[in-house]
Amino acid sequence: MDAADREIFKASLLHAVRGHTGSALDAALDDLGWHEALTLDAETAVSLLFEVQGTASASSSAIGEVLRFALGLDGHHKSDVVLPAFGRWETPGKIVDGSLSVRGLGIVSMGDRPRTLIAATVNDMVAVLDVMAADLVLRHVGGVDPRLGLVQVVGDGVPFNVLTELEPTGWSTAVGVSQLALGHELVGAARTMLELARQHALARIQFGKPISAFQSIRHRLADTLVGIETAESMLRAAWVDQSPVTAGMAKALAGRGARAAARHCQQVLAGIGFTTEHSFHHYVRRVFVLDQLFGTASALTGELGNQLLSSRQLMAMPPL
């Protein structure tokens, strides 16, 4: 897309996420042609949708669509795909002695489709399996952000058909694209938290002047902005580099930056930030859950450190 088309597309997506969420947003994305844009220009489609989705604290099944696209399963759009379990990025399925066990996540509408796709590890390879949705147990995930609409997917001894075997790097590549999507959503949520705190700092009067005049407030807002801009720069670099390692780094930086934004902006908002009347709590809840999907910031950072220790080599400088 050229710059003009990109701005029009972004405005359309922003209008969609501000007026819809859940299945209604899925329908709106279909009408906008987002799925076609995903196949034509994945970076633009993913980065724009997930950032505005984070900005509006909306939810959709788009992360499943991204994973299916990255796995090369565009022809199976009538089947849902299982995501890794909370805090993990390994395949949600595992085959041992011919028996399939599943521990993963899905969207709340997963039970509405008869077939489900599951990436599973068998020996040293990864295969995509086709299973009946009725053979899986779906448990609604409540917790801090039930509005996200996730379900826990569990199954043991599940009958399956092998759909395709992935290339050696197929799963890690698909995980990387999904991590970038979530990274953009974390950045969008963090930017909104920063804006809410900025508006409050300008309007709240203490000791006869706005609290935005106090150095401690300015430092917190500045630190938040630095974290957001750092994560965004790494996300752009990861799209250029196309490496699972840089994708993991970008997701880790986005998760760390968004959690820092929640902490700093809560301090700026003070008591009003704890109330359900203020919209801030929706973004804090969303950030905590998004950080858990496809690996937390701390877990991904630890994994990168383990890789450096085992290889004894520094990775190439990402294209920042």
Secondary structure in CASP SS format (residue, H / E / C, confidence):
PFRMAT SS
TARGET T0000
AUTHOR 0000-0000-0000
METHOD secondary structure of the structure
MODEL  1
M C 1.00
D C 1.00
A H 1.00
A H 1.00
D H 1.00
R H 1.00
E H 1.00
I H 1.00
F H 1.00
K H 1.00
A H 1.00
S H 1.00
L H 1.00
L H 1.00
H H 1.00
A H 1.00
V H 1.00
R H 1.00
G H 1.00
H C 1.00
T C 1.00
G C 1.00
S H 1.00
A H 1.00
L H 1.00
D H 1.00
A H 1.00
A H 1.00
L H 1.00
D H 1.00
D H 1.00
L H 1.00
G C 1.00
W H 1.00
H H 1.00
E H 1.00
A H 1.00
L H 1.00
T H 1.00
L H 1.00
D C 1.00
A H 1.00
E H 1.00
T H 1.00
A H 1.00
V H 1.00
S H 1.00
L H 1.00
L H 1.00
F H 1.00
E H 1.00
V H 1.00
Q H 1.00
G H 1.00
T H 1.00
A H 1.00
S C 1.00
A C 1.00
S C 1.00
S C 1.00
S C 1.00
A H 1.00
I H 1.00
G H 1.00
E H 1.00
V H 1.00
L H 1.00
R H 1.00
F H 1.00
A H 1.00
L C 1.00
G C 1.00
L C 1.00
D H 1.00
G H 1.00
H H 1.00
H C 1.00
K C 1.00
S C 1.00
D E 1.00
V E 1.00
V C 1.00
L E 1.00
P E 1.00
A C 1.00
F C 1.00
G C 1.00
R C 1.00
W C 1.00
E C 1.00
T C 1.00
P C 1.00
G E 1.00
K E 1.00
I E 1.00
V E 1.00
D C 1.00
G C 1.00
S E 1.00
L E 1.00
S E 1.00
V E 1.00
R E 1.00
G E 1.00
L E 1.00
G E 1.00
I E 1.00
V H 1.00
S H 1.00
M H 1.00
G H 1.00
D H 1.00
R C 1.00
P C 1.00
R E 1.00
T E 1.00
L E 1.00
I E 1.00
A E 1.00
A E 1.00
T E 1.00
V E 1.00
N C 1.00
D C 1.00
M E 1.00
V E 1.00
A E 1.00
V E 1.00
L E 1.00
D E 1.00
V E 1.00
M E 1.00
A H 1.00
A H 1.00
D H 1.00
L C 1.00
V E 1.00
L E 1.00
R E 1.00
H E 1.00
V C 1.00
G C 1.00
G C 1.00
V C 1.00
D C 1.00
P H 1.00
R H 1.00
L H 1.00
G C 1.00
L E 1.00
V E 1.00
Q E 1.00
V E 1.00
V E 1.00
G E 1.00
D E 1.00
G C 1.00
V C 1.00
P C 1.00
F C 1.00
N E 1.00
V E 1.00
L E 1.00
T E 1.00
E E 1.00
L C 1.00
E C 1.00
P C 1.00
T C 1.00
G H 1.00
W H 1.00
S H 1.00
T H 1.00
A H 1.00
V H 1.00
G H 1.00
V H 1.00
S H 1.00
Q H 1.00
L H 1.00
A H 1.00
L H 1.00
G H 1.00
H H 1.00
E H 1.00
L H 1.00
V H 1.00
G H 1.00
A H 1.00
A H 1.00
R H 1.00
T H 1.00
M H 1.00
L H 1.00
E H 1.00
L H 1.00
A H 1.00
R H 1.00
Q H 1.00
H H 1.00
A H 1.00
L H 1.00
A H 1.00
R C 1.00
I E 1.00
Q E 1.00
F C 1.00
G C 1.00
K E 1.00
P E 1.00
I H 1.00
S H 1.00
A H 1.00
F C 1.00
Q H 1.00
S H 1.00
I H 1.00
R H 1.00
H H 1.00
R H 1.00
L H 1.00
A H 1.00
D H 1.00
T H 1.00
L H 1.00
V H 1.00
G H 1.00
I H 1.00
E H 1.00
T H 1.00
A H 1.00
E H 1.00
S H 1.00
M H 1.00
L H 1.00
R H 1.00
A H 1.00
A H 1.00
W H 1.00
V H 1.00
D H 1.00
Q C 1.00
S C 1.00
P H 1.00
V H 1.00
T H 1.00
A H 1.00
G H 1.00
M H 1.00
A H 1.00
K H 1.00
A H 1.00
L H 1.00
A H 1.00
G H 1.00
R H 1.00
G H 1.00
A H 1.00
R H 1.00
A H 1.00
A H 1.00
A H 1.00
R H 1.00
H H 1.00
C H 1.00
Q H 1.00
Q H 1.00
V H 1.00
L H 1.00
A H 1.00
G H 1.00
I H 1.00
G H 1.00
F H 1.00
T C 1.00
T C 1.00
E C 1.00
H C 1.00
S C 1.00
F H 1.00
H H 1.00
H H 1.00
Y H 1.00
V H 1.00
R H 1.00
R H 1.00
V H 1.00
F H 1.00
V H 1.00
L H 1.00
D H 1.00
Q H 1.00
L C 1.00
F C 1.00
G C 1.00
T C 1.00
A H 1.00
S H 1.00
A H 1.00
L H 1.00
T H 1.00
G H 1.00
E H 1.00
L H 1.00
G H 1.00
N H 1.00
Q H 1.00
L H 1.00
L H 1.00
S H 1.00
S H 1.00
R C 1.00
Q C 1.00
L C 1.00
M C 1.00
A C 1.00
M C 1.00
P C 1.00
P C 1.00
L C 1.00
END
